Amino acid sequence: MANIKSAKKRILVNQTKADRNKAIRSSVRTAVKKVYTAIEAGDKAAAKAELLAATAAVDKATSKGVYHKNYASRKVSRLNLAVNKMD
């Protein structure tokens, strides 16, 4: 454990940020999982609705700095491709 006050604060701040990032990442994973579940069920309307929610979640996470913009773009693109392949 750190002895210097500023180092102790850094540890607390970093832990808070890590917890926040973990929660955001988890919500994105859940949204993506819902899209793939709808695709497997063959429900195109539900898949499109979940795709919209997942895209919003990924974009929000990217704006908060949790994901890199290229990673987010690739993730959204793959989700779009999976939903568009349904027929």
DSSP file (Angstrom, degrees, kcal/mol; ACC not computed):
  #  RESIDUE AA STRUCTURE BP1 BP2  ACC     N-H-->O    O-->H-N    N-H-->O    O-->H-N    TCO  KAPPA ALPHA  PHI   PSI    X-CA   Y-CA   Z-CA
    1    1 A M              0   0    0      0, 0.0     7,-0.1     0, 0.0     2,-0.0   0.000 360.0 360.0 360.0 143.6    0.0    0.0    0.0
    2    2 A A        -     0   0    0      1,-0.1     3,-0.0     5,-0.1     0, 0.0  -0.331 360.0-161.2 -71.5 152.2    1.2    3.5   -0.8
    3    3 A N        +     0   0    0     -2,-0.0     2,-0.3     5,-0.0    -1,-0.1   0.692  66.0  87.0-102.5 -27.4    2.3    5.9    1.9
    4    4 A I  S  > S-     0   0    0      1,-0.1     4,-2.2     2,-0.0     3,-0.3  -0.566  76.5-133.1 -82.5 138.3    2.0    9.1    0.0
    5    5 A K  H  > S+     0   0    0     -2,-0.3     4,-2.2     1,-0.2     5,-0.2   0.888 105.4  49.8 -57.9 -43.9   -1.4   10.8    0.0
    6    6 A S  H  > S+     0   0    0      1,-0.2     4,-2.2     2,-0.2    -1,-0.2   0.857 110.0  51.6 -66.0 -33.9   -1.5   11.5   -3.7
    7    7 A A  H  > S+     0   0    0     -3,-0.3     4,-2.0     2,-0.2    -1,-0.2   0.879 108.6  51.2 -69.5 -37.6   -0.6    7.9   -4.5
    8    8 A K  H  X S+     0   0    0     -4,-2.2     4,-1.9     2,-0.2    -2,-0.2   0.907 110.7  48.8 -63.5 -41.4   -3.4    6.7   -2.2
    9    9 A K  H  X S+     0   0    0     -4,-2.2     4,-3.0     1,-0.2     5,-0.2   0.910 107.9  54.4 -65.2 -42.0   -5.8    9.0   -4.1
   10   10 A R  H  X S+     0   0    0     -4,-2.2     4,-3.0     1,-0.2     5,-0.2   0.914 107.0  51.7 -56.7 -44.2   -4.5    7.7   -7.5
   11   11 A I  H  X S+     0   0    0     -4,-2.0     4,-2.0     1,-0.2    -1,-0.2   0.924 112.8  44.8 -60.0 -45.4   -5.3    4.1   -6.3
   12   12 A L  H  X S+     0   0    0     -4,-1.9     4,-2.3     2,-0.2    -2,-0.2   0.919 114.7  47.4 -65.5 -44.2   -8.8    5.0   -5.3
   13   13 A V  H  X S+     0   0    0     -4,-3.0     4,-2.5     1,-0.2    -2,-0.2   0.919 112.2  49.7 -64.9 -43.5   -9.5    7.0   -8.5
   14   14 A N  H  X S+     0   0    0     -4,-3.0     4,-2.4    -5,-0.2    -1,-0.2   0.889 110.5  50.6 -62.9 -38.8   -8.1    4.3  -10.7
   15   15 A Q  H  X S+     0   0    0     -4,-2.0     4,-2.4    -5,-0.2    -1,-0.2   0.913 110.1  50.0 -65.0 -42.4  -10.3    1.7   -9.0
   16   16 A T  H  X S+     0   0    0     -4,-2.3     4,-2.1     1,-0.2    -2,-0.2   0.922 112.9  46.3 -61.1 -45.1  -13.4    3.9   -9.5
   17   17 A K  H  X S+     0   0    0     -4,-2.5     4,-2.7     1,-0.2    -2,-0.2   0.892 111.1  52.0 -65.9 -39.6  -12.6    4.3  -13.2
   18   18 A A  H  X S+     0   0    0     -4,-2.4     4,-2.3     1,-0.2    -1,-0.2   0.902 109.9  49.3 -63.5 -41.3  -11.9    0.6  -13.6
   19   19 A D  H  X S+     0   0    0     -4,-2.4     4,-2.0     2,-0.2    -1,-0.2   0.904 111.9  48.6 -63.9 -41.7  -15.3   -0.3  -12.0
   20   20 A R  H  X S+     0   0    0     -4,-2.1     4,-2.2     2,-0.2    -2,-0.2   0.923 112.5  47.7 -64.0 -45.2  -17.1    2.2  -14.2
   21   21 A N  H  X S+     0   0    0     -4,-2.7     4,-2.8     1,-0.2     5,-0.2   0.884 110.3  53.0 -63.5 -38.2  -15.4    0.8  -17.3
   22   22 A K  H  X S+     0   0    0     -4,-2.3     4,-2.2     1,-0.2    -1,-0.2   0.902 109.4  48.5 -64.3 -41.1  -16.2   -2.8  -16.3
   23   23 A A  H  X S+     0   0    0     -4,-2.0     4,-2.0     2,-0.2    -2,-0.2   0.903 113.1  47.2 -66.0 -41.8  -19.9   -1.9  -15.9
   24   24 A I  H  X S+     0   0    0     -4,-2.2     4,-2.0     2,-0.2    -2,-0.2   0.931 112.5  49.2 -65.6 -45.3  -20.0   -0.2  -19.3
   25   25 A R  H  X S+     0   0    0     -4,-2.8     4,-2.4     1,-0.2    -2,-0.2   0.892 110.3  52.2 -60.1 -40.5  -18.2   -3.1  -21.0
   26   26 A S  H  X S+     0   0    0     -4,-2.2     4,-2.2     1,-0.2    -1,-0.2   0.900 108.0  49.9 -64.1 -42.0  -20.6   -5.5  -19.3
   27   27 A S  H  X S+     0   0    0     -4,-2.0     4,-2.1     2,-0.2    -1,-0.2   0.866 110.5  50.7 -66.8 -35.0  -23.6   -3.7  -20.6
   28   28 A V  H  X S+     0   0    0     -4,-2.0     4,-2.5     2,-0.2     5,-0.2   0.928 109.5  50.3 -66.4 -44.7  -22.2   -3.6  -24.1
   29   29 A R  H  X S+     0   0    0     -4,-2.4     4,-2.4     1,-0.2    -2,-0.2   0.897 110.5  50.3 -60.2 -40.6  -21.6   -7.4  -24.0
   30   30 A T  H  X S+     0   0    0     -4,-2.2     4,-1.9     2,-0.2    -1,-0.2   0.911 110.4  49.2 -63.7 -43.1  -25.1   -8.0  -22.8
   31   31 A A  H  X S+     0   0    0     -4,-2.1     4,-1.5     2,-0.2    23,-0.2   0.902 112.4  47.9 -63.7 -41.8  -26.6   -5.9  -25.6
   32   32 A V  H  X S+     0   0    0     -4,-2.5     4,-2.1     1,-0.2    -1,-0.2   0.899 109.4  53.5 -65.7 -40.9  -24.5   -7.7  -28.2
   33   33 A K  H  X S+     0   0    0     -4,-2.4     4,-2.2     1,-0.2    -1,-0.2   0.873 105.1  54.8 -62.4 -37.2  -25.5  -11.0  -26.8
   34   34 A K  H  X S+     0   0    0     -4,-1.9     4,-2.1     2,-0.2    -1,-0.2   0.871 106.1  52.3 -64.3 -36.8  -29.2  -10.0  -27.1
   35   35 A V  H  X S+     0   0    0     -4,-1.5     4,-2.1    15,-0.2    -2,-0.2   0.952 111.4  45.3 -63.2 -49.1  -28.6   -9.3  -30.8
   36   36 A Y  H  X S+     0   0    0     -4,-2.1     4,-2.4     1,-0.2    -2,-0.2   0.835 110.7  54.4 -66.0 -32.3  -27.1  -12.7  -31.5
   37   37 A T  H  X S+     0   0    0     -4,-2.2     4,-1.8     2,-0.2    -1,-0.2   0.915 109.3  47.6 -65.2 -42.9  -29.8  -14.4  -29.4
   38   38 A A  H  X>S+     0   0    0     -4,-2.1     5,-1.8     2,-0.2     4,-0.7   0.869 111.2  51.9 -65.7 -36.6  -32.5  -12.7  -31.6
   39   39 A I  H ><5S+     0   0    0     -4,-2.1     3,-0.8     1,-0.2    -2,-0.2   0.931 109.6  48.6 -65.1 -45.6  -30.6  -13.8  -34.7
   40   40 A E  H 3<5S+     0   0    0     -4,-2.4    -1,-0.2     1,-0.3    -2,-0.2   0.839 109.3  53.3 -63.8 -32.9  -30.4  -17.4  -33.6
   41   41 A A  H 3<5S-     0   0    0     -4,-1.8    -1,-0.3    -5,-0.2    -2,-0.2   0.666 111.2-125.5 -75.4 -15.8  -34.2  -17.3  -32.8
   42   42 A G  T <<5 +     0   0    0     -3,-0.8     2,-1.0    -4,-0.7    -3,-0.2   0.658  62.1 141.7  81.5  16.4  -34.8  -16.1  -36.4
   43   43 A D     >< -     0   0    0     -5,-1.8     4,-2.3     1,-0.2    -1,-0.2  -0.771  25.9-178.9 -95.6  97.1  -36.7  -13.0  -35.3
   44   44 A K  H  > S+     0   0    0     -2,-1.0     4,-2.4     1,-0.2     5,-0.2   0.877  79.4  52.5 -66.5 -38.6  -35.6  -10.3  -37.7
   45   45 A A  H  > S+     0   0    0      1,-0.2     4,-2.0     2,-0.2    -1,-0.2   0.930 113.0  44.2 -63.7 -44.9  -37.7   -7.5  -36.1
   46   46 A A  H  > S+     0   0    0      1,-0.2     4,-2.8     2,-0.2     5,-0.2   0.889 111.8  54.2 -65.9 -38.7  -36.3   -8.2  -32.6
   47   47 A A  H  X S+     0   0    0     -4,-2.3     4,-2.3    -9,-0.2    -2,-0.2   0.904 109.0  48.0 -62.7 -41.6  -32.8   -8.5  -34.0
   48   48 A K  H  X S+     0   0    0     -4,-2.4     4,-1.9     2,-0.2    -1,-0.2   0.899 112.6  48.7 -66.2 -39.8  -33.1   -5.0  -35.6
   49   49 A A  H  X S+     0   0    0     -4,-2.0     4,-1.8     1,-0.2    -2,-0.2   0.924 114.1  45.2 -65.2 -43.9  -34.4   -3.5  -32.4
   50   50 A E  H  X S+     0   0    0     -4,-2.8     4,-2.9     1,-0.2   -15,-0.2   0.842 108.8  57.7 -68.0 -32.7  -31.6   -5.1  -30.4
   51   51 A L  H  X S+     0   0    0     -4,-2.3     4,-2.7    -5,-0.2    -1,-0.2   0.907 105.3  50.5 -62.1 -41.8  -29.1   -4.0  -33.0
   52   52 A L  H  X S+     0   0    0     -4,-1.9     4,-2.0     2,-0.2    -2,-0.2   0.924 113.3  45.2 -61.1 -45.3  -30.2   -0.4  -32.5
   53   53 A A  H  X S+     0   0    0     -4,-1.8     4,-2.2     2,-0.2    -2,-0.2   0.904 113.9  49.0 -65.8 -42.1  -29.8   -0.7  -28.7
   54   54 A A  H  X S+     0   0    0     -4,-2.9     4,-2.6   -23,-0.2     5,-0.2   0.898 109.9  51.5 -66.1 -40.5  -26.4   -2.5  -29.1
   55   55 A T  H  X S+     0   0    0     -4,-2.7     4,-2.6     1,-0.2    -1,-0.2   0.915 110.5  48.7 -62.1 -43.0  -25.2    0.2  -31.5
   56   56 A A  H  X S+     0   0    0     -4,-2.0     4,-2.4    -5,-0.2    -1,-0.2   0.909 111.5  50.0 -62.7 -41.7  -26.2    2.9  -29.1
   57   57 A A  H  X S+     0   0    0     -4,-2.2     4,-2.3     2,-0.2    -2,-0.2   0.912 112.3  46.8 -64.3 -42.9  -24.4    1.1  -26.2
   58   58 A V  H  X S+     0   0    0     -4,-2.6     4,-2.2     2,-0.2    -2,-0.2   0.917 113.0  49.2 -65.6 -43.3  -21.2    0.7  -28.2
   59   59 A D  H  X S+     0   0    0     -4,-2.6     4,-2.3     1,-0.2    -2,-0.2   0.897 111.2  49.8 -63.3 -40.3  -21.2    4.3  -29.3
   60   60 A K  H  X S+     0   0    0     -4,-2.4     4,-1.4     1,-0.2    -1,-0.2   0.915 110.8  49.4 -64.7 -42.9  -21.8    5.5  -25.7
   61   61 A A  H  <>S+     0   0    0     -4,-2.3     5,-2.5     1,-0.2     6,-0.7   0.879 111.1  50.6 -63.5 -37.3  -18.9    3.4  -24.5
   62   62 A T  H ><5S+     0   0    0     -4,-2.2     3,-1.3     1,-0.2    -2,-0.2   0.900 107.1  52.7 -67.3 -41.1  -16.7    4.7  -27.2
   63   63 A S  H 3<5S+     0   0    0     -4,-2.3    -1,-0.2     1,-0.3    -2,-0.2   0.797 107.8  52.5 -66.5 -26.4  -17.6    8.3  -26.4
   64   64 A K  T 3<5S-     0   0    0     -4,-1.4    -1,-0.3    -5,-0.2    -2,-0.2   0.474 119.3-111.7 -86.8  -2.1  -16.6    7.6  -22.7
   65   65 A G  T < 5S+     0   0    0     -3,-1.3    -3,-0.2    -4,-0.3    -2,-0.1   0.632  85.3 119.1  85.8  13.6  -13.3    6.3  -23.8
   66   66 A V  S   <S+     0   0    0     -5,-2.5     2,-0.3    -6,-0.2    -4,-0.2   0.886  77.8  32.0 -78.1 -39.0  -13.9    2.7  -22.9
   67   67 A Y  S    S-     0   0    0     -6,-0.7    -2,-0.2    -9,-0.2     2,-0.2  -0.872  86.8-112.9-117.0 151.0  -13.5    1.4  -26.4
   68   68 A H     >  -     0   0    0     -2,-0.3     4,-2.4     1,-0.1     5,-0.2  -0.525  31.5-118.9 -74.2 148.7  -11.3    2.6  -29.3
   69   69 A K  H  > S+     0   0    0      1,-0.2     4,-2.4     2,-0.2     5,-0.1   0.851 113.1  51.1 -63.4 -34.6  -13.2    4.0  -32.2
   70   70 A N  H  > S+     0   0    0      2,-0.2     4,-2.4     1,-0.2    -1,-0.2   0.893 109.9  49.9 -69.2 -38.3  -11.9    1.4  -34.6
   71   71 A Y  H  > S+     0   0    0      2,-0.2     4,-2.3     1,-0.2    -2,-0.2   0.922 112.7  47.2 -63.5 -44.2  -12.9   -1.4  -32.3
   72   72 A A  H  X S+     0   0    0     -4,-2.4     4,-2.6     1,-0.2     5,-0.2   0.910 111.4  50.8 -64.5 -42.9  -16.4    0.0  -31.9
   73   73 A S  H  X S+     0   0    0     -4,-2.4     4,-2.4     1,-0.2    -1,-0.2   0.912 111.3  47.9 -61.8 -43.5  -16.8    0.5  -35.6
   74   74 A R  H  X S+     0   0    0     -4,-2.4     4,-2.3     2,-0.2    -1,-0.2   0.899 111.8  50.3 -63.9 -41.6  -15.7   -3.1  -36.3
   75   75 A K  H  X S+     0   0    0     -4,-2.3     4,-2.0     2,-0.2    -2,-0.2   0.929 113.2  44.7 -63.5 -46.8  -18.1   -4.4  -33.6
   76   76 A V  H  X S+     0   0    0     -4,-2.6     4,-2.7     1,-0.2    -2,-0.2   0.893 112.2  53.3 -65.1 -40.4  -21.1   -2.4  -35.0
   77   77 A S  H  X S+     0   0    0     -4,-2.4     4,-2.4    -5,-0.2    -1,-0.2   0.908 109.3  47.8 -62.5 -42.8  -20.2   -3.4  -38.6
   78   78 A R  H  X S+     0   0    0     -4,-2.3     4,-2.3     2,-0.2    -1,-0.2   0.873 111.5  50.4 -67.5 -37.2  -20.1   -7.1  -37.7
   79   79 A L  H  X S+     0   0    0     -4,-2.0     4,-2.3     2,-0.2     5,-0.2   0.935 111.1  48.9 -64.2 -45.7  -23.4   -6.8  -35.9
   80   80 A N  H  X S+     0   0    0     -4,-2.7     4,-2.7     1,-0.2    -2,-0.2   0.916 111.1  50.4 -58.6 -44.4  -25.0   -5.1  -38.9
   81   81 A L  H  X S+     0   0    0     -4,-2.4     4,-1.6     1,-0.2    -1,-0.2   0.911 110.0  49.9 -60.8 -44.0  -23.6   -7.8  -41.2
   82   82 A A  H  < S+     0   0    0     -4,-2.3     4,-0.4     1,-0.2    -1,-0.2   0.899 114.0  44.6 -63.7 -41.2  -25.0  -10.6  -39.0
   83   83 A V  H >< S+     0   0    0     -4,-2.3     3,-1.1     1,-0.2    -2,-0.2   0.903 112.3  51.8 -70.5 -40.4  -28.5   -9.0  -38.9
   84   84 A N  H 3< S+     0   0    0     -4,-2.7    -1,-0.2     1,-0.2    -2,-0.2   0.773 101.4  62.2 -68.2 -25.6  -28.5   -8.2  -42.7
   85   85 A K  T 3< S+     0   0    0     -4,-1.6     2,-0.3    -5,-0.2    -1,-0.2   0.676  79.6 107.1 -72.7 -16.1  -27.6  -11.8  -43.5
   86   86 A M    <         0   0    0     -3,-1.1    -3,-0.0    -4,-0.4   -47,-0.0  -0.468 360.0 360.0 -66.4 124.8  -30.8  -13.0  -41.9
   87   87 A D              0   0    0     -2,-0.3    -1,-0.2     0, 0.0    -2,-0.0   0.308 360.0 360.0-170.7 360.0  -33.3  -14.1  -44.6
